[in-house]
Amino acid sequence: MEKFIAPRGGGRTYQICKYAIENDCDIIVPTSLNVELVTKTIIFLCESSCGKWTYRGYRVDSREIYVDTEGKRLTIRVFNALDFQLASFGYNAKQVVIDDVDLCMQHIIGGRNIAACSIATYDPSEVALHPEIENVDDPTIGRPTVQLTCRSLL
């Protein structure tokens, strides 16, 4: 699983849209405003790709963005997290990318605060903790909390 970690305004939507085009993925966004942002971002990516990708249109009723790549037409569906109570993916082997997963989840769970979350990985090197123990140990976990660094967050 690819991760794009950056502050708000740090280009995550750009990276998610680029990844979606390169890997033929559908996209989940927090709100309908983000559907428009993703569409504009994909148009920008196509226009600046020097002919590698061509934007071919957007179908409003199904929220599908059409992009031509080298010899292939992509249909990128954009799902709004606000509609998730009604949405159904059905069986589909196509990958999905999520823009602003924290905001998507807040919409899905009714705006409640997310106190913690977990993300699964199948690459042990992504979750290897590498503490440099220099400070006094935190008695609750036995290591200095400041020094624990998860490689996947770097």
N, CA, C and O atoms as a GROMACS GRO file, in nm:
protein
  616
    1MET      N    1   0.084  -0.118   0.000
    1MET     CA    2   0.000   0.000   0.000
    1MET      C    3   0.089   0.124   0.000
    1MET      O    4   0.178   0.139   0.084
    2GLU      N    5   0.064   0.211  -0.094
    2GLU     CA    6   0.136   0.337  -0.104
    2GLU      C    7   0.076   0.436  -0.005
    2GLU      O    8  -0.046   0.437   0.015
    3LYS      N    9   0.160   0.519   0.059
    3LYS     CA   10   0.110   0.619   0.154
    3LYS      C   11   0.167   0.755   0.116
    3LYS      O   12   0.285   0.767   0.084
    4PHE      N   13   0.082   0.856   0.119
    4PHE     CA   14   0.124   0.994   0.094
    4PHE      C   15   0.093   1.072   0.221
    4PHE      O   16  -0.023   1.103   0.249
    5ILE      N   17   0.195   1.102   0.297
    5ILE     CA   18   0.178   1.171   0.425
    5ILE      C   19   0.237   1.311   0.412
    5ILE      O   20   0.357   1.327   0.390
    6ALA      N   21   0.151   1.411   0.424
    6ALA     CA   22   0.194   1.550   0.415
    6ALA      C   23   0.089   1.635   0.484
    6ALA      O   24  -0.025   1.591   0.500
    7PRO      N   25   0.125   1.756   0.525
    7PRO     CA   26   0.026   1.844   0.587
    7PRO      C   27  -0.079   1.889   0.486
    7PRO      O   28  -0.060   1.875   0.365
    8ARG      N   29  -0.191   1.942   0.535
    8ARG     CA   30  -0.293   1.997   0.446
    8ARG      C   31  -0.226   2.098   0.352
    8ARG      O   32  -0.148   2.182   0.396
    9GLY      N   33  -0.258   2.090   0.225
    9GLY     CA   34  -0.197   2.177   0.126
    9GLY      C   35  -0.062   2.128   0.076
    9GLY      O   36   0.008   2.199   0.003
   10GLY      N   37  -0.024   2.007   0.115
   10GLY     CA   38   0.108   1.954   0.080
   10GLY      C   39   0.111   1.870  -0.048
   10GLY      O   40   0.213   1.808  -0.076
   11GLY      N   41   0.002   1.867  -0.125
   11GLY     CA   42   0.005   1.796  -0.253
   11GLY      C   43  -0.043   1.652  -0.249
   11GLY      O   44  -0.016   1.577  -0.342
   12ARG      N   45  -0.112   1.612  -0.143
   12ARG     CA   46  -0.158   1.472  -0.134
   12ARG      C   47  -0.260   1.438  -0.241
   12ARG      O   48  -0.254   1.330  -0.300
   13THR      N   49  -0.355   1.529  -0.268
   13THR     CA   50  -0.456   1.503  -0.371
   13THR      C   51  -0.391   1.487  -0.507
   13THR      O   52  -0.429   1.399  -0.584
   14TYR      N   53  -0.294   1.570  -0.537
   14TYR     CA   54  -0.218   1.559  -0.663
   14TYR      C   55  -0.154   1.420  -0.674
   14TYR      O   56  -0.165   1.354  -0.777
   15GLN      N   57  -0.088   1.377  -0.565
   15GLN     CA   58  -0.020   1.247  -0.566
   15GLN      C   59  -0.120   1.131  -0.578
   15GLN      O   60  -0.095   1.034  -0.648
   16ILE      N   61  -0.234   1.143  -0.508
   16ILE     CA   62  -0.337   1.039  -0.515
   16ILE      C   63  -0.392   1.029  -0.657
   16ILE      O   64  -0.408   0.919  -0.710
   17CYS      N   65  -0.422   1.143  -0.720
   17CYS     CA   66  -0.475   1.141  -0.856
   17CYS      C   67  -0.374   1.085  -0.956
   17CYS      O   68  -0.409   1.008  -1.044
   18LYS      N   69  -0.250   1.124  -0.940
   18LYS     CA   70  -0.143   1.071  -1.027
   18LYS      C   71  -0.132   0.919  -1.011
   18LYS      O   72  -0.123   0.846  -1.110
   19TYR      N   73  -0.133   0.874  -0.887
   19TYR     CA   74  -0.126   0.730  -0.860
   19TYR      C   75  -0.247   0.658  -0.921
   19TYR      O   76  -0.233   0.550  -0.978
   20ALA      N   77  -0.366   0.719  -0.909
   20ALA     CA   78  -0.488   0.658  -0.963
   20ALA      C   79  -0.479   0.641  -1.115
   20ALA      O   80  -0.522   0.539  -1.169
   21ILE      N   81  -0.425   0.741  -1.184
   21ILE     CA   82  -0.409   0.730  -1.328
   21ILE      C   83  -0.305   0.623  -1.362
   21ILE      O   84  -0.329   0.537  -1.447
   22GLU      N   85  -0.190   0.629  -1.296
   22GLU     CA   86  -0.082   0.536  -1.327
   22GLU      C   87  -0.117   0.390  -1.297
   22GLU      O   88  -0.062   0.299  -1.360
   23ASN      N   89  -0.209   0.368  -1.202
   23ASN     CA   90  -0.241   0.231  -1.159
   23ASN      C   91  -0.387   0.193  -1.182
   23ASN      O   92  -0.434   0.092  -1.129
   24ASP      N   93  -0.460   0.273  -1.258
   24ASP     CA   94  -0.601   0.247  -1.293
   24ASP      C   95  -0.684   0.218  -1.168
   24ASP      O   96  -0.740   0.109  -1.153
   25CYS      N   97  -0.692   0.317  -1.079
   25CYS     CA   98  -0.766   0.303  -0.954
   25CYS      C   99  -0.887   0.396  -0.951
   25CYS      O  100  -0.886   0.502  -1.014
   26ASP      N  101  -0.991   0.356  -0.878
   26ASP     CA  102  -1.100   0.446  -0.844
   26ASP      C  103  -1.055   0.528  -0.724
   26ASP      O  104  -0.955   0.496  -0.660
   27ILE      N  105  -1.129   0.635  -0.694
   27ILE     CA  106  -1.088   0.727  -0.587
   27ILE      C  107  -1.205   0.750  -0.491
   27ILE      O  108  -1.319   0.769  -0.534
   28ILE      N  109  -1.177   0.748  -0.362
   28ILE     CA  110  -1.274   0.784  -0.260
   28ILE      C  111  -1.232   0.919  -0.202
   28ILE      O  112  -1.116   0.938  -0.166
   29VAL      N  113  -1.328   1.013  -0.193
   29VAL     CA  114  -1.300   1.148  -0.142
   29VAL      C  115  -1.400   1.180  -0.030
   29VAL      O  116  -1.504   1.115  -0.021
   30PRO      N  117  -1.368   1.278   0.056
   30PRO     CA  118  -1.457   1.309   0.170
   30PRO      C  119  -1.594   1.366   0.131
   30PRO      O  120  -1.695   1.323   0.186
   31THR      N  121  -1.599   1.463   0.039
   31THR     CA  122  -1.726   1.532   0.008
   31THR      C  123  -1.739   1.557  -0.142
   31THR      O  124  -1.645   1.531  -0.218
   32SER      N  125  -1.854   1.606  -0.182
   32SER     CA  126  -1.876   1.637  -0.324
   32SER      C  127  -1.784   1.750  -0.372
   32SER      O  128  -1.749   1.755  -0.490
   33LEU      N  129  -1.743   1.839  -0.283
   33LEU     CA  130  -1.646   1.943  -0.321
   33LEU      C  131  -1.514   1.880  -0.363
   33LEU      O  132  -1.447   1.930  -0.454
   34ASN      N  133  -1.477   1.771  -0.297
   34ASN     CA  134  -1.353   1.702  -0.331
   34ASN      C  135  -1.363   1.629  -0.465
   34ASN      O  136  -1.262   1.608  -0.532
   35VAL      N  137  -1.486   1.590  -0.505
   35VAL     CA  138  -1.504   1.528  -0.636
   35VAL      C  139  -1.462   1.628  -0.743
   35VAL      O  140  -1.393   1.592  -0.838
   36GLU      N  141  -1.505   1.753  -0.728
   36GLU     CA  142  -1.467   1.858  -0.823
   36GLU      C  143  -1.317   1.884  -0.820
   36GLU      O  144  -1.256   1.900  -0.925
   37LEU      N  145  -1.257   1.886  -0.701
   37LEU     CA  146  -1.113   1.907  -0.688
   37LEU      C  147  -1.035   1.796  -0.757
   37LEU      O  148  -0.938   1.822  -0.828
   38VAL      N  149  -1.077   1.671  -0.736
   38VAL     CA  150  -1.010   1.557  -0.798
   38VAL      C  151  -1.022   1.565  -0.950
   38VAL      O  152  -0.925   1.539  -1.022
   39THR      N  153  -1.140   1.601  -0.999
   39THR     CA  154  -1.160   1.614  -1.144
   39THR      C  155  -1.067   1.721  -1.201
   39THR      O  156  -1.002   1.699  -1.303
   40LYS      N  157  -1.060   1.837  -1.135
   40LYS     CA  158  -0.972   1.944  -1.181
   40LYS      C  159  -0.825   1.903  -1.174
   40LYS      O  160  -0.745   1.938  -1.261
   41THR      N  161  -0.790   1.827  -1.071
   41THR     CA  162  -0.652   1.782  -1.056
   41THR      C  163  -0.616   1.684  -1.168
   41THR      O  164  -0.506   1.690  -1.224
   42ILE      N  165  -0.708   1.594  -1.202
   42ILE     CA  166  -0.682   1.498  -1.310
   42ILE      C  167  -0.672   1.571  -1.444
   42ILE      O  168  -0.588   1.536  -1.526
   43ILE      N  169  -0.756   1.672  -1.466
   43ILE     CA  170  -0.745   1.753  -1.588
   43ILE      C  171  -0.608   1.819  -1.595
   43ILE      O  172  -0.542   1.817  -1.699
   44PHE      N  173  -0.564   1.877  -1.483
   44PHE     CA  174  -0.431   1.941  -1.477
   44PHE      C  175  -0.320   1.840  -1.507
   44PHE      O  176  -0.228   1.868  -1.584
   45LEU      N  177  -0.329   1.721  -1.445
   45LEU     CA  178  -0.228   1.618  -1.468
   45LEU      C  179  -0.222   1.579  -1.616
   45LEU      O  180  -0.114   1.562  -1.672
   46CYS      N  181  -0.338   1.564  -1.677
   46CYS     CA  182  -0.343   1.528  -1.819
   46CYS      C  183  -0.283   1.637  -1.906
   46CYS      O  184  -0.204   1.610  -1.997
   47GLU      N  185  -0.320   1.763  -1.878
   47GLU     CA  186  -0.270   1.875  -1.958
   47GLU      C  187  -0.120   1.894  -1.945
   47GLU      O  188  -0.055   1.940  -2.038
   48SER      N  189  -0.065   1.857  -1.830
   48SER     CA  190   0.079   1.876  -1.808
   48SER      C  191   0.160   1.749  -1.832
   48SER      O  192   0.278   1.743  -1.799
   49SER      N  193   0.096   1.645  -1.890
   49SER     CA  194   0.167   1.518  -1.910
   49SER      C  195   0.237   1.507  -2.045
   49SER      O  196   0.291   1.401  -2.078
   50CYS      N  197   0.236   1.612  -2.123
   50CYS     CA  198   0.300   1.613  -2.256
   50CYS      C  199   0.246   1.502  -2.346
   50CYS      O  200   0.322   1.437  -2.418
   51GLY      N  201   0.115   1.481  -2.342
   51GLY     CA  202   0.052   1.382  -2.430
   51GLY      C  203   0.048   1.240  -2.376
   51GLY      O  204  -0.010   1.152  -2.440
   52LYS      N  205   0.109   1.217  -2.261
   52LYS     CA  206   0.107   1.082  -2.203
   52LYS      C  207  -0.035   1.041  -2.163
   52LYS      O  208  -0.074   0.926  -2.181
   53TRP      N  209  -0.112   1.139  -2.108
   53TRP     CA  210  -0.251   1.115  -2.068
   53TRP      C  211  -0.338   1.223  -2.131
   53TRP      O  212  -0.297   1.339  -2.144
   54THR      N  213  -0.459   1.184  -2.170
   54THR     CA  214  -0.553   1.279  -2.229
   54THR      C  215  -0.686   1.270  -2.154
   54THR      O  216  -0.746   1.163  -2.145
   55TYR      N  217  -0.730   1.383  -2.102
   55TYR     CA  218  -0.860   1.390  -2.035
   55TYR      C  219  -0.969   1.384  -2.141
   55TYR      O  220  -0.965   1.460  -2.238
   56ARG      N  221  -1.066   1.293  -2.125
   56ARG     CA  222  -1.172   1.274  -2.224
   56ARG      C  223  -1.311   1.309  -2.174
   56ARG      O  224  -1.407   1.302  -2.250
   57GLY      N  225  -1.323   1.346  -2.047
   57GLY     CA  226  -1.453   1.390  -2.000
   57GLY      C  227  -1.491   1.335  -1.865
   57GLY      O  228  -1.420   1.255  -1.804
   58TYR      N  229  -1.608   1.383  -1.819
   58TYR     CA  230  -1.659   1.346  -1.687
   58TYR      C  231  -1.808   1.320  -1.701
   58TYR      O  232  -1.880   1.401  -1.759
   59ARG      N  233  -1.853   1.210  -1.648
   59ARG     CA  234  -1.995   1.175  -1.649
   59ARG      C  235  -2.051   1.202  -1.510
   59ARG      O  236  -2.014   1.135  -1.413
   60VAL      N  237  -2.140   1.301  -1.499
   60VAL     CA  238  -2.188   1.349  -1.371
   60VAL      C  239  -2.268   1.243  -1.295
   60VAL      O  240  -2.246   1.224  -1.176
   61ASP      N  241  -2.361   1.174  -1.363
   61ASP     CA  242  -2.450   1.082  -1.292
   61ASP      C  243  -2.377   0.965  -1.228
   61ASP      O  244  -2.419   0.915  -1.124
   62SER      N  245  -2.269   0.920  -1.288
   62SER     CA  246  -2.195   0.807  -1.231
   62SER      C  247  -2.060   0.849  -1.172
   62SER      O  248  -1.984   0.765  -1.124
   63ARG      N  249  -2.031   0.980  -1.176
   63ARG     CA  250  -1.903   1.034  -1.126
   63ARG      C  251  -1.785   0.956  -1.184
   63ARG      O  252  -1.698   0.908  -1.111
   64GLU      N  253  -1.783   0.947  -1.314
   64GLU     CA  254  -1.674   0.878  -1.384
   64GLU      C  255  -1.590   0.979  -1.462
   64GLU      O  256  -1.643   1.064  -1.533
   65ILE      N  257  -1.459   0.967  -1.446
   65ILE     CA  258  -1.365   1.051  -1.520
   65ILE      C  259  -1.299   0.960  -1.624
   65ILE      O  260  -1.254   0.850  -1.592
   66TYR      N  261  -1.294   1.008  -1.749
   66TYR     CA  262  -1.236   0.928  -1.857
   66TYR      C  263  -1.101   0.986  -1.896
   66TYR      O  264  -1.088   1.105  -1.925
   67VAL      N  265  -1.000   0.899  -1.896
   67VAL     CA  266  -0.864   0.939  -1.930
   67VAL      C  267  -0.808   0.836  -2.028
   67VAL      O  268  -0.815   0.716  -2.005
   68ASP      N  269  -0.753   0.887  -2.138
   68ASP     CA  270  -0.683   0.799  -2.232
   68ASP      C  271  -0.536   0.797  -2.196
   68ASP      O  272  -0.473   0.901  -2.179
   69THR      N  273  -0.483   0.676  -2.185
   69THR     CA  274  -0.340   0.658  -2.163
   69THR      C  275  -0.285   0.593  -2.289
   69THR      O  276  -0.356   0.583  -2.389
   70GLU      N  277  -0.164   0.551  -2.287
   70GLU     CA  278  -0.102   0.491  -2.405
   70GLU      C  279  -0.176   0.364  -2.445
   70GLU      O  280  -0.149   0.255  -2.395
   71GLY      N  281  -0.272   0.380  -2.537
   71GLY     CA  282  -0.345   0.265  -2.590
   71GLY      C  283  -0.458   0.213  -2.505
   71GLY      O  284  -0.514   0.108  -2.536
   72LYS      N  285  -0.495   0.283  -2.398
   72LYS     CA  286  -0.599   0.233  -2.309
   72LYS      C  287  -0.683   0.349  -2.256
   72LYS      O  288  -0.630   0.454  -2.221
   73ARG      N  289  -0.815   0.328  -2.249
   73ARG     CA  290  -0.903   0.428  -2.187
   73ARG      C  291  -0.933   0.385  -2.044
   73ARG      O  292  -0.977   0.272  -2.020
   74LEU      N  293  -0.907   0.474  -1.950
   74LEU     CA  294  -0.936   0.448  -1.810
   74LEU      C  295  -1.070   0.510  -1.773
   74LEU      O  296  -1.105   0.618  -1.821
   75THR      N  297  -1.145   0.441  -1.690
   75THR     CA  298  -1.264   0.497  -1.629
   75THR      C  299  -1.238   0.501  -1.479
   75THR      O  300  -1.234   0.397  -1.413
   76ILE      N  301  -1.220   0.620  -1.427
   76ILE     CA  302  -1.190   0.639  -1.285
   76ILE      C  303  -1.318   0.685  -1.217
   76ILE      O  304  -1.364   0.797  -1.240
   77ARG      N  305  -1.375   0.600  -1.134
   77ARG     CA  306  -1.495   0.637  -1.059
   77ARG      C  307  -1.453   0.709  -0.931
   77ARG      O  308  -1.357   0.670  -0.865
   78VAL      N  309  -1.527   0.815  -0.898
   78VAL     CA  310  -1.497   0.892  -0.777
   78VAL      C  311  -1.615   0.875  -0.681
   78VAL      O  312  -1.728   0.912  -0.712
   79PHE      N  313  -1.586   0.818  -0.565
   79PHE     CA  314  -1.688   0.793  -0.463
   79PHE      C  315  -1.679   0.899  -0.355
   79PHE      O  316  -1.570   0.933  -0.309
   80ASN      N  317  -1.793   0.951  -0.315
   80ASN     CA  318  -1.804   1.052  -0.212
   80ASN      C  319  -1.833   0.981  -0.079
   80ASN      O  320  -1.930   0.905  -0.069
   81ALA      N  321  -1.751   1.004   0.022
   81ALA     CA  322  -1.769   0.936   0.151
   81ALA      C  323  -1.903   0.969   0.216
   81ALA      O  324  -1.954   0.888   0.294
   82LEU      N  325  -1.961   1.085   0.186
   82LEU     CA  326  -2.091   1.120   0.243
   82LEU      C  327  -2.200   1.024   0.196
   82LEU      O  328  -2.302   1.007   0.263
   83ASP      N  329  -2.180   0.963   0.080
   83ASP     CA  330  -2.279   0.872   0.022
   83ASP      C  331  -2.257   0.726   0.063
   83ASP      O  332  -2.328   0.637   0.014
   84PHE      N  333  -2.162   0.700   0.149
   84PHE     CA  334  -2.124   0.561   0.176
   84PHE      C  335  -2.234   0.477   0.239
   84PHE      O  336  -2.235   0.355   0.222
   85GLN      N  337  -2.326   0.538   0.310
   85GLN     CA  338  -2.434   0.459   0.368
   85GLN      C  339  -2.520   0.400   0.258
   85GLN      O  340  -2.583   0.296   0.278
   86LEU      N  341  -2.524   0.463   0.142
   86LEU     CA  342  -2.604   0.415   0.030
   86LEU      C  343  -2.520   0.344  -0.076
   86LEU      O  344  -2.573   0.270  -0.159
   87ALA      N  345  -2.390   0.366  -0.072
   87ALA     CA  346  -2.304   0.313  -0.177
   87ALA      C  347  -2.283   0.163  -0.164
   87ALA      O  348  -2.286   0.107  -0.054
   88SER      N  349  -2.262   0.102  -0.276
   88SER     CA  350  -2.229  -0.040  -0.279
   88SER      C  351  -2.124  -0.061  -0.387
   88SER      O  352  -2.143  -0.022  -0.502
   89PHE      N  353  -2.015  -0.122  -0.350
   89PHE     CA  354  -1.910  -0.147  -0.447
   89PHE      C  355  -1.936  -0.273  -0.528
   89PHE      O  356  -1.895  -0.283  -0.644
   90GLY      N  357  -2.006  -0.371  -0.468
   90GLY     CA  358  -2.021  -0.499  -0.536
   90GLY      C  359  -1.884  -0.563  -0.548
   90GLY      O  360  -1.788  -0.514  -0.490
   91TYR      N  361  -1.874  -0.670  -0.624
   91TYR     CA  362  -1.743  -0.731  -0.643
   91TYR      C  363  -1.671  -0.658  -0.755
   91TYR      O  364  -1.725  -0.643  -0.865
   92ASN      N  365  -1.552  -0.615  -0.727
   92ASN     CA  366  -1.472  -0.546  -0.826
   92ASN      C  367  -1.327  -0.561  -0.786
   92ASN      O  368  -1.289  -0.530  -0.673
   93ALA      N  369  -1.246  -0.609  -0.877
   93ALA     CA  370  -1.104  -0.630  -0.847
   93ALA      C  371  -1.023  -0.503  -0.863
   93ALA      O  372  -0.904  -0.502  -0.831
   94LYS      N  373  -1.084  -0.395  -0.912
   94LYS     CA  374  -1.012  -0.270  -0.934
   94LYS      C  375  -0.970  -0.210  -0.800
   94LYS      O  376  -1.049  -0.207  -0.705
   95GLN      N  377  -0.847  -0.162  -0.794
   95GLN     CA  378  -0.796  -0.100  -0.672
   95GLN      C  379  -0.864   0.035  -0.647
   95GLN      O  380  -0.916   0.098  -0.739
   96VAL      N  381  -0.861   0.077  -0.522
   96VAL     CA  382  -0.918   0.205  -0.481
   96VAL      C  383  -0.812   0.284  -0.406
   96VAL      O  384  -0.738   0.227  -0.325
   97VAL      N  385  -0.803   0.415  -0.432
   97VAL     CA  386  -0.719   0.503  -0.351
   97VAL      C  387  -0.811   0.596  -0.273
   97VAL      O  388  -0.920   0.628  -0.319
   98ILE      N  389  -0.766   0.638  -0.156
   98ILE     CA  390  -0.848   0.723  -0.069
   98ILE      C  391  -0.774   0.854  -0.047
   98ILE      O  392  -0.662   0.856   0.004
   99ASP      N  393  -0.839   0.965  -0.085
   99ASP     CA  394  -0.782   1.096  -0.061
   99ASP      C  395  -0.836   1.147   0.072
   99ASP      O  396  -0.957   1.148   0.094
  100ASP      N  397  -0.748   1.189   0.161
  100ASP     CA  398  -0.786   1.237   0.294
  100ASP      C  399  -0.866   1.133   0.371
  100ASP      O  400  -0.981   1.156   0.407
  101VAL      N  401  -0.804   1.020   0.397
  101VAL     CA  402  -0.872   0.909   0.464
  101VAL      C  403  -0.931   0.952   0.598
  101VAL      O  404  -1.037   0.903   0.637
  102ASP      N  405  -0.864   1.040   0.669
  102ASP     CA  406  -0.917   1.085   0.798
  102ASP      C  407  -1.048   1.161   0.781
  102ASP      O  408  -1.142   1.140   0.858
  103LEU      N  409  -1.056   1.249   0.680
  103LEU     CA  410  -1.180   1.322   0.657
  103LEU      C  411  -1.290   1.230   0.603
  103LEU      O  412  -1.406   1.245   0.639
  104CYS      N  413  -1.253   1.134   0.517
  104CYS     CA  414  -1.353   1.038   0.467
  104CYS      C  415  -1.416   0.963   0.584
  104CYS      O  416  -1.538   0.949   0.592
  105MET      N  417  -1.332   0.916   0.674
  105MET     CA  418  -1.385   0.840   0.788
  105MET      C  419  -1.470   0.928   0.879
  105MET      O  420  -1.570   0.880   0.933
  106GLN      N  421  -1.434   1.053   0.897
  106GLN     CA  422  -1.517   1.141   0.980
  106GLN      C  423  -1.656   1.156   0.921
  106GLN      O  424  -1.754   1.162   0.995
  107HIS      N  425  -1.666   1.164   0.789
  107HIS     CA  426  -1.798   1.173   0.725
  107HIS      C  427  -1.875   1.043   0.739
  107HIS      O  428  -1.996   1.043   0.761
  108ILE      N  429  -1.805   0.933   0.726
  108ILE     CA  430  -1.871   0.802   0.736
  108ILE      C  431  -1.925   0.779   0.877
  108ILE      O  432  -2.032   0.721   0.894
  109ILE      N  433  -1.850   0.823   0.978
  109ILE     CA  434  -1.892   0.798   1.116
  109ILE      C  435  -1.966   0.916   1.178
  109ILE      O  436  -1.980   0.924   1.300
  110GLY      N  437  -2.012   1.008   1.094
  110GLY     CA  438  -2.097   1.116   1.143
  110GLY      C  439  -2.023   1.229   1.213
  110GLY      O  440  -2.078   1.290   1.304
  111GLY      N  441  -1.900   1.258   1.173
  111GLY     CA  442  -1.828   1.371   1.228
  111GLY      C  443  -1.766   1.349   1.365
  111GLY      O  444  -1.712   1.442   1.424
  112ARG      N  445  -1.774   1.227   1.415
  112ARG     CA  446  -1.712   1.201   1.545
  112ARG      C  447  -1.561   1.208   1.533
  112ARG      O  448  -1.506   1.187   1.424
  113ASN      N  449  -1.493   1.236   1.644
  113ASN     CA  450  -1.347   1.238   1.643
  113ASN      C  451  -1.292   1.097   1.633
  113ASN      O  452  -1.343   1.005   1.697
  114ILE      N  453  -1.190   1.082   1.554
  114ILE     CA  454  -1.120   0.954   1.543
  114ILE      C  455  -1.006   0.958   1.645
  114ILE      O  456  -0.912   1.035   1.631
  115ALA      N  457  -1.016   0.875   1.746
  115ALA     CA  458  -0.915   0.875   1.852
  115ALA      C  459  -0.791   0.796   1.812
  115ALA      O  460  -0.680   0.829   1.854
  116ALA      N  461  -0.809   0.693   1.733
  116ALA     CA  462  -0.696   0.611   1.688
  116ALA      C  463  -0.741   0.530   1.566
  116ALA      O  464  -0.860   0.510   1.545
  117CYS      N  465  -0.644   0.485   1.488
  117CYS     CA  466  -0.676   0.399   1.375
  117CYS      C  467  -0.558   0.307   1.351
  117CYS      O  468  -0.448   0.330   1.401
  118SER      N  469  -0.582   0.203   1.273
  118SER     CA  470  -0.473   0.112   1.237
  118SER      C  471  -0.474   0.094   1.086
  118SER      O  472  -0.578   0.102   1.022
  119ILE      N  473  -0.357   0.070   1.032
  119ILE     CA  474  -0.342   0.044   0.890
  119ILE      C  475  -0.260  -0.084   0.876
  119ILE      O  476  -0.150  -0.094   0.931
  120ALA      N  477  -0.314  -0.180   0.804
  120ALA     CA  478  -0.243  -0.307   0.787
  120ALA      C  479  -0.137  -0.296   0.679
  120ALA      O  480  -0.153  -0.222   0.582
  121THR      N  481  -0.031  -0.368   0.696
  121THR     CA  482   0.072  -0.377   0.594
  121THR      C  483   0.123  -0.520   0.592
  121THR      O  484   0.115  -0.592   0.691
  122TYR      N  485   0.175  -0.560   0.478
  122TYR     CA  486   0.229  -0.695   0.466
  122TYR      C  487   0.380  -0.692   0.447
  122TYR      O  488   0.443  -0.794   0.419
  123ASP      N  489   0.437  -0.573   0.462
  123ASP     CA  490   0.582  -0.557   0.452
  123ASP      C  491   0.636  -0.526   0.590
  123ASP      O  492   0.619  -0.414   0.639
  124PRO      N  493   0.700  -0.623   0.655
  124PRO     CA  494   0.748  -0.602   0.793
  124PRO      C  495   0.842  -0.483   0.807
  124PRO      O  496   0.848  -0.423   0.914
  125SER      N  497   0.914  -0.447   0.702
  125SER     CA  498   1.007  -0.334   0.714
  125SER      C  499   0.933  -0.202   0.732
  125SER      O  500   0.991  -0.106   0.782
  126GLU      N  501   0.806  -0.196   0.692
  126GLU     CA  502   0.730  -0.073   0.707
  126GLU      C  503   0.692  -0.045   0.852
  126GLU      O  504   0.670   0.071   0.888
  127VAL      N  505   0.686  -0.146   0.934
  127VAL     CA  506   0.642  -0.126   1.072
  127VAL      C  507   0.751  -0.152   1.174
  127VAL      O  508   0.726  -0.153   1.294
  128ALA      N  509   0.871  -0.172   1.127
  128ALA     CA  510   0.981  -0.195   1.220
  128ALA      C  511   1.007  -0.068   1.299
  128ALA      O  512   1.029   0.038   1.241
  129LEU      N  513   1.003  -0.079   1.430
  129LEU     CA  514   1.030   0.036   1.516
  129LEU      C  515   1.178   0.039   1.549
  129LEU      O  516   1.237  -0.062   1.585
  130HIS      N  517   1.236   0.155   1.536
  130HIS     CA  518   1.379   0.169   1.556
  130HIS      C  519   1.407   0.271   1.665
  130HIS      O  520   1.440   0.386   1.635
  131PRO      N  521   1.394   0.230   1.791
  131PRO     CA  522   1.417   0.329   1.897
  131PRO      C  523   1.566   0.351   1.922
  131PRO      O  524   1.645   0.257   1.921
  132GLU      N  525   1.601   0.474   1.943
  132GLU     CA  526   1.734   0.507   1.992
  132GLU      C  527   1.713   0.546   2.138
  132GLU      O  528   1.673   0.659   2.167
  133ILE      N  529   1.739   0.454   2.228
  133ILE     CA  530   1.706   0.475   2.368
  133ILE      C  531   1.813   0.562   2.432
  133ILE      O  532   1.923   0.517   2.462
  134GLU      N  533   1.776   0.689   2.454
  134GLU     CA  534   1.866   0.782   2.521
  134GLU      C  535   1.798   0.845   2.642
  134GLU      O  536   1.864   0.882   2.739
  135ASN      N  537   1.666   0.856   2.635
  135ASN     CA  538   1.591   0.918   2.744
  135ASN      C  539   1.546   0.812   2.843
  135ASN      O  540   1.564   0.692   2.821
  136VAL      N  541   1.487   0.857   2.951
  136VAL     CA  542   1.432   0.767   3.051
  136VAL      C  543   1.315   0.691   2.989
  136VAL      O  544   1.235   0.749   2.915
  137ASP      N  545   1.304   0.562   3.020
  137ASP     CA  546   1.195   0.481   2.965
  137ASP      C  547   1.059   0.530   3.012
  137ASP      O  548   1.043   0.571   3.127
  138ASP      N  549   0.962   0.524   2.922
  138ASP     CA  550   0.823   0.552   2.957
  138ASP      C  551   0.771   0.427   3.026
  138ASP      O  552   0.771   0.320   2.965
  139PRO      N  553   0.726   0.435   3.151
  139PRO     CA  554   0.685   0.316   3.226
  139PRO      C  555   0.566   0.243   3.165
  139PRO      O  556   0.548   0.123   3.190
  140THR      N  557   0.483   0.312   3.085
  140THR     CA  558   0.366   0.244   3.028
  140THR      C  559   0.401   0.151   2.913
  140THR      O  560   0.331   0.052   2.891
  141ILE      N  561   0.510   0.182   2.839
  141ILE     CA  562   0.548   0.092   2.728
  141ILE      C  563   0.690   0.040   2.739
  141ILE      O  564   0.732  -0.044   2.659
  142GLY      N  565   0.765   0.088   2.835
  142GLY     CA  566   0.900   0.037   2.856
  142GLY      C  567   1.005   0.099   2.767
  142GLY      O  568   1.121   0.057   2.770
  143ARG      N  569   0.968   0.196   2.687
  143ARG     CA  570   1.065   0.264   2.600
  143ARG      C  571   1.030   0.414   2.596
  143ARG      O  572   0.918   0.452   2.630
  144PRO      N  573   1.124   0.496   2.557
  144PRO     CA  574   1.093   0.639   2.546
  144PRO      C  575   0.999   0.664   2.428
  144PRO      O  576   1.033   0.634   2.314
  145THR      N  577   0.882   0.719   2.455
  145THR     CA  578   0.783   0.740   2.350
  145THR      C  579   0.833   0.834   2.242
  145THR      O  580   0.797   0.818   2.125
  146VAL      N  581   0.914   0.930   2.276
  146VAL     CA  582   0.962   1.027   2.178
  146VAL      C  583   1.051   0.960   2.074
  146VAL      O  584   1.058   1.007   1.960
  147GLN      N  585   1.120   0.853   2.110
  147GLN     CA  586   1.218   0.792   2.023
  147GLN      C  587   1.162   0.684   1.929
  147GLN      O  588   1.232   0.642   1.837
  148LEU      N  589   1.038   0.638   1.951
  148LEU     CA  590   0.984   0.534   1.865
  148LEU      C  591   0.948   0.593   1.728
  148LEU      O  592   0.872   0.689   1.720
  149THR      N  593   1.004   0.536   1.623
  149THR     CA  594   0.979   0.584   1.489
  149THR      C  595   0.939   0.469   1.399
  149THR      O  596   1.013   0.372   1.384
  150CYS      N  597   0.823   0.479   1.341
  150CYS     CA  598   0.776   0.377   1.248
  150CYS      C  599   0.829   0.413   1.110
  150CYS      O  600   0.803   0.523   1.061
  151ARG      N  601   0.900   0.323   1.046
  151ARG     CA  602   0.962   0.349   0.918
  151ARG      C  603   0.861   0.392   0.812
  151ARG      O  604   0.894   0.472   0.724
  152SER      N  605   0.737   0.341   0.818
  152SER     CA  606   0.637   0.376   0.715
  152SER      C  607   0.594   0.520   0.724
  152SER      O  608   0.532   0.571   0.630
  153LEU      N  609   0.623   0.588   0.834
  153LEU     CA  610   0.585   0.728   0.848
  153LEU      C  611   0.696   0.822   0.804
  153LEU      O  612   0.677   0.944   0.806
  154LEU      N  613   0.809   0.770   0.766
  154LEU     CA  614   0.922   0.854   0.726
  154LEU      C  615   0.916   0.889   0.579
  154LEU      O  616   1.002   0.959   0.528
   0.00000   0.00000   0.00000
